[in-house]
Amino acid sequence: MSWRATLVFCTLCVIWGIPYFLIKLALVDFSPAVVAWSRITLGAIVLFPIAWRRGGMRALRAHKPALIAFAVAELVVPFSLIAVSERWISSSFAGILVATVPMTVVLMAPLFGIKETMNARRVAGLLIGFCGVIALLGIDRISSPLQWAGAACTMIAVAGYAAGPLIVQRYLADVDETAAVAVSLVIASIILLPFAAFTLPATRPTMQGLASIVALGVVCTAVAMLMYFYLINAAGAARASVIAYINPAIAALLGVAILGEHLSIGSIAGLALILAGSWLATRRVAAPDAKHHGGSVTHGASDQPIH
């Protein structure tokens, strides 16, 4: 990679590792619905004009059902439920659980008519990753009903993150990536608006809460997606996909270093097993290092979720 692509890669690893930390801060002042709606709306405000100038909007008219399904699966459900879950579990724990997305994509692919070859390496990866989830959800780590509810919300969000790229691969492979993401953000914003309006804060939010929302929407959603588009073009989808194996560690480190969250031996072991299992389960033999059409929506080779 060029020095510029390397710099973008390192920056993006950090940017997509901090949403869980920022969500925790935003929840002090805002409801989960307001957090999800605000970041989605800010992302749409930034990306939609860019997508409009690039063109490609007309081609989306024939794909309305798929765009709505993508917006719900990839944006509405995960953004809302992860915010809900972080009321009961730590940001580092949520970030580690989201690392199971690549494995979940492999498991859900047949439901979308997408055939995935289940060779020995892939099966071993799924089993290793499953062991990682068991280690992560050990009795010493999750002890109360609310913590279990938080973990369940995150895993439903994981299913949404996994369904998103499969919807794109099955129904949106021939559309412009930037336009599809921008329109999906608008759709998700409209869907979440009533929930956000109903749960607006009764008191004036703090600057910390507002700054967290702005960072989530502008930096972690809009700017990050533009950087990811650039990285796929500059370095290829395969190299760009490595971000999926780094940002969970960033999320865990930020939670421990700044929020004072506890990272147990089970969490560390779970993260290591989940990342190893995801790598084995999604690794392609002699995969070409080239841009996948629609890669910025499907998140490249590793199905990186939109954070």
C-alpha positions as CSV (number, residue, x, y, z in Angstrom):
1,M,0.0,0.0,0.0
2,S,1.1,3.6,-0.6
3,W,1.8,5.8,2.5
4,R,-1.5,7.6,2.0
5,A,-3.5,4.3,1.9
6,T,-1.6,3.1,5.0
7,L,-2.4,6.3,6.8
8,V,-6.1,5.9,5.9
9,F,-6.1,2.3,6.9
10,C,-4.6,3.1,10.4
11,T,-7.0,6.0,10.9
12,L,-10.0,3.9,9.9
13,C,-9.1,1.1,12.3
14,V,-9.3,3.7,15.1
15,I,-12.4,5.4,13.8
16,W,-14.4,2.1,13.6
17,G,-13.1,1.1,17.0
18,I,-14.5,4.1,18.9
19,P,-18.3,4.0,18.2
20,Y,-19.0,1.7,21.2
21,F,-17.1,4.1,23.5
22,L,-18.9,7.1,22.0
23,I,-22.3,5.4,22.4
24,K,-21.6,4.8,26.1
25,L,-20.9,8.5,26.5
26,A,-24.0,9.6,24.5
27,L,-26.3,7.4,26.5
28,V,-25.7,9.6,29.5
29,D,-27.8,12.3,27.9
30,F,-29.9,10.6,25.2
31,S,-32.1,7.5,24.7
32,P,-30.9,4.7,22.5
33,A,-33.4,5.7,19.8
34,V,-32.1,9.3,19.8
35,V,-28.5,8.1,19.6
36,A,-29.2,5.8,16.7
37,W,-31.4,8.4,14.8
38,S,-29.0,11.3,15.3
39,R,-25.9,9.5,14.0
40,I,-27.8,8.1,11.0
41,T,-29.3,11.5,10.2
42,L,-26.0,13.2,10.4
43,G,-24.4,10.6,8.2
44,A,-27.2,11.1,5.7
45,I,-26.7,14.9,5.7
46,V,-23.0,14.5,4.8
47,L,-23.2,11.6,2.4
48,F,-26.4,12.3,0.4
49,P,-25.2,15.5,-1.3
50,I,-22.0,13.7,-2.3
51,A,-23.9,10.7,-3.7
52,W,-26.2,13.1,-5.5
53,R,-23.3,14.8,-7.3
54,R,-21.8,11.5,-8.2
55,G,-25.0,10.3,-9.9
56,G,-26.3,6.8,-9.6
57,M,-29.5,7.7,-7.8
58,R,-31.8,6.8,-10.7
59,A,-30.6,3.2,-10.8
60,L,-31.9,2.8,-7.2
61,R,-35.5,3.2,-8.1
62,A,-35.8,-0.4,-9.2
63,H,-34.4,-1.6,-5.9
64,K,-36.7,0.0,-3.3
65,P,-37.6,-3.1,-1.4
66,A,-34.0,-4.2,-1.2
67,L,-32.8,-0.8,0.0
68,I,-35.5,-0.7,2.7
69,A,-34.5,-4.2,3.8
70,F,-30.8,-3.2,3.9
71,A,-31.6,0.0,5.8
72,V,-33.5,-1.9,8.5
73,A,-31.0,-4.8,8.7
74,E,-27.7,-2.8,8.5
75,L,-28.7,0.4,10.2
76,V,-32.0,0.6,12.1
77,V,-31.7,-2.7,14.0
78,P,-28.0,-2.7,14.8
79,F,-27.6,1.0,15.7
80,S,-30.7,0.9,17.9
81,L,-30.0,-2.4,19.7
82,I,-26.3,-1.8,20.3
83,A,-27.2,1.5,22.0
84,V,-29.8,-0.4,24.1
85,S,-27.3,-3.1,25.0
86,E,-24.7,-0.6,26.2
87,R,-27.1,0.4,29.0
88,W,-26.4,-3.0,30.5
89,I,-23.1,-4.2,29.2
90,S,-19.7,-2.5,28.7
91,S,-18.7,-0.9,25.4
92,S,-15.7,-3.2,25.2
93,F,-17.9,-6.3,25.6
94,A,-20.3,-5.0,22.9
95,G,-17.4,-4.4,20.5
96,I,-16.0,-7.9,21.0
97,L,-19.4,-9.5,20.4
98,V,-19.7,-7.6,17.1
99,A,-16.5,-9.3,16.0
100,T,-18.6,-12.4,15.3
101,V,-20.2,-10.7,12.2
102,P,-18.0,-12.4,9.6
103,M,-18.8,-15.9,11.0
104,T,-22.5,-15.0,11.1
105,V,-22.4,-14.0,7.5
106,V,-21.2,-17.5,6.6
107,L,-23.9,-19.1,8.6
108,M,-26.7,-16.9,7.2
109,A,-25.6,-17.0,3.6
110,P,-27.7,-20.1,2.6
111,L,-30.9,-18.2,3.9
112,F,-30.3,-15.7,1.1
113,G,-29.6,-18.3,-1.6
114,I,-25.9,-17.7,-1.5
115,K,-23.9,-20.8,-1.5
116,E,-20.9,-21.1,0.8
117,T,-18.6,-24.0,0.6
118,M,-18.2,-25.6,4.0
119,N,-14.7,-27.1,3.9
120,A,-12.7,-28.3,6.9
121,R,-11.0,-24.9,7.4
122,R,-14.3,-23.0,7.5
123,V,-16.0,-25.5,9.8
124,A,-12.9,-25.3,12.2
125,G,-13.2,-21.5,12.1
126,L,-16.9,-21.6,13.0
127,L,-16.2,-24.0,15.9
128,I,-13.3,-21.9,17.2
129,G,-15.3,-18.7,17.0
130,F,-18.2,-20.5,18.8
131,C,-15.8,-21.4,21.6
132,G,-14.8,-17.8,21.7
133,V,-18.4,-16.7,22.3
134,I,-18.7,-19.3,25.0
135,A,-15.6,-18.0,26.7
136,L,-16.9,-14.4,26.3
137,L,-20.3,-15.2,27.8
138,G,-18.8,-17.2,30.7
139,I,-20.6,-17.2,34.0
140,D,-18.0,-15.0,35.6
141,R,-18.6,-12.3,32.9
142,I,-22.4,-12.2,32.5
143,S,-24.2,-12.6,35.8
144,S,-27.5,-10.6,35.8
145,P,-30.6,-10.8,33.6
146,L,-30.0,-7.3,32.3
147,Q,-26.5,-8.2,31.2
148,W,-27.9,-11.3,29.4
149,A,-30.5,-9.0,27.8
150,G,-27.7,-6.7,26.7
151,A,-25.7,-9.5,25.2
152,A,-28.9,-10.8,23.4
153,C,-29.5,-7.3,21.9
154,T,-25.9,-7.2,20.6
155,M,-26.2,-10.6,19.0
156,I,-29.5,-9.6,17.3
157,A,-27.6,-6.5,16.0
158,V,-24.9,-8.9,14.8
159,A,-27.5,-10.8,12.8
160,G,-28.6,-7.5,11.2
161,Y,-25.0,-6.6,10.4
162,A,-24.6,-10.0,8.7
163,A,-27.8,-9.8,6.8
164,G,-27.0,-6.4,5.3
165,P,-24.1,-7.4,3.0
166,L,-26.0,-10.6,2.0
167,I,-28.9,-8.4,0.9
168,V,-26.5,-6.3,-1.1
169,Q,-24.8,-9.3,-2.7
170,R,-28.2,-10.9,-3.6
171,Y,-30.1,-7.8,-4.7
172,L,-28.0,-4.7,-4.9
173,A,-24.7,-5.8,-6.6
174,D,-25.2,-3.6,-9.6
175,V,-25.8,-0.2,-7.9
176,D,-23.5,2.6,-6.9
177,E,-22.1,2.0,-3.5
178,T,-22.2,5.6,-2.2
179,A,-25.7,6.2,-3.5
180,A,-27.0,3.0,-1.9
181,V,-25.5,3.8,1.5
182,A,-26.7,7.5,1.4
183,V,-30.3,6.5,0.5
184,S,-30.3,3.7,3.1
185,L,-29.3,6.3,5.7
186,V,-32.2,8.5,4.7
187,I,-34.6,5.6,4.9
188,A,-33.3,4.5,8.3
189,S,-33.6,8.1,9.5
190,I,-37.2,8.3,8.5
191,I,-38.0,5.0,10.2
192,L,-36.3,5.9,13.5
193,L,-37.7,9.5,13.6
194,P,-40.9,8.7,15.5
195,F,-39.0,6.7,18.1
196,A,-36.4,9.4,18.6
197,A,-39.1,12.2,18.8
198,F,-40.9,10.2,21.5
199,T,-37.8,9.8,23.6
200,L,-36.2,13.3,23.4
201,P,-34.3,14.3,26.6
202,A,-36.3,16.3,29.1
203,T,-33.2,18.3,30.1
204,R,-30.5,20.1,28.1
205,P,-27.8,17.6,27.0
206,T,-24.2,18.1,28.0
207,M,-21.5,19.1,25.5
208,Q,-20.0,15.6,26.0
209,G,-23.2,14.0,24.8
210,L,-23.6,16.3,21.9
211,A,-20.0,15.9,20.8
212,S,-20.4,12.1,21.0
213,I,-23.4,12.2,18.7
214,V,-21.7,14.5,16.2
215,A,-18.6,12.3,16.2
216,L,-20.7,9.1,15.7
217,G,-22.6,10.6,12.8
218,V,-20.0,12.7,11.0
219,V,-16.8,10.8,11.7
220,C,-17.7,7.2,12.5
221,T,-20.4,7.0,9.8
222,A,-20.0,9.5,6.9
223,V,-16.3,10.2,6.9
224,A,-15.4,6.6,7.7
225,M,-17.5,5.3,4.8
226,L,-15.8,7.8,2.4
227,M,-12.4,6.7,3.7
228,Y,-13.4,3.0,3.3
229,F,-14.4,3.7,-0.3
230,Y,-11.0,5.2,-1.0
231,L,-9.2,2.4,0.7
232,I,-10.9,-0.3,-1.3
233,N,-10.0,1.6,-4.5
234,A,-6.4,2.2,-3.4
235,A,-5.5,-1.1,-1.7
236,G,-8.2,-3.6,-2.7
237,A,-11.1,-5.1,-0.7
238,A,-9.0,-7.9,0.7
239,R,-6.5,-5.6,2.4
240,A,-9.3,-3.2,3.5
241,S,-11.2,-6.0,5.1
242,V,-8.4,-6.5,7.7
243,I,-10.0,-3.6,9.6
244,A,-12.6,-6.1,10.8
245,Y,-10.0,-7.9,12.8
246,I,-8.5,-4.8,14.4
247,N,-11.3,-2.5,15.5
248,P,-12.8,-4.9,18.1
249,A,-9.4,-4.7,19.9
250,I,-9.5,-0.9,19.6
251,A,-13.0,-0.9,21.1
252,A,-11.9,-3.1,24.0
253,L,-8.8,-1.0,24.8
254,L,-10.7,2.3,24.7
255,G,-13.3,0.9,27.1
256,V,-10.6,-0.2,29.5
257,A,-8.3,2.8,29.2
258,I,-10.9,5.6,29.3
259,L,-14.1,4.3,30.8
260,G,-12.4,2.1,33.3
261,E,-14.1,-1.1,32.1
262,H,-12.8,-4.5,33.3
263,L,-11.4,-6.8,30.6
264,S,-11.3,-10.3,32.1
265,I,-9.3,-13.3,31.0
266,G,-12.5,-14.7,29.5
267,S,-12.9,-11.5,27.4
268,I,-9.3,-11.6,26.1
269,A,-9.6,-15.3,25.3
270,G,-13.0,-14.8,23.7
271,L,-11.7,-12.0,21.5
272,A,-8.7,-14.0,20.4
273,L,-10.8,-17.1,19.5
274,I,-13.5,-15.1,17.8
275,L,-11.0,-13.2,15.6
276,A,-9.1,-16.5,14.8
277,G,-12.4,-18.2,14.0
278,S,-13.7,-15.4,11.8
279,W,-10.4,-15.3,9.9
280,L,-10.5,-19.0,9.2
281,A,-14.3,-19.1,8.4
282,T,-14.1,-16.2,5.9
283,R,-10.6,-16.6,4.4
284,R,-10.7,-17.2,0.7
285,V,-8.1,-19.3,-1.0
286,A,-6.1,-17.2,-3.5
287,A,-8.7,-14.4,-3.3
288,P,-7.8,-11.7,-5.8
289,D,-6.9,-8.4,-4.2
290,A,-9.3,-6.3,-6.3
291,K,-12.3,-4.2,-5.6
292,H,-15.5,-6.1,-5.3
293,H,-18.3,-4.4,-7.1
294,G,-20.4,-2.9,-4.4
295,G,-17.6,-3.6,-1.9
296,S,-18.1,-0.4,0.1
297,V,-21.7,-1.5,0.9
298,T,-20.9,-5.2,1.4
299,H,-17.9,-4.2,3.5
300,G,-15.3,-5.9,1.4
301,A,-14.1,-9.4,1.9
302,S,-14.8,-9.6,5.6
303,D,-18.3,-8.1,5.6
304,Q,-17.3,-5.1,7.8
305,P,-20.4,-3.6,9.4
306,I,-21.1,0.1,9.1
307,H,-20.3,1.3,12.5
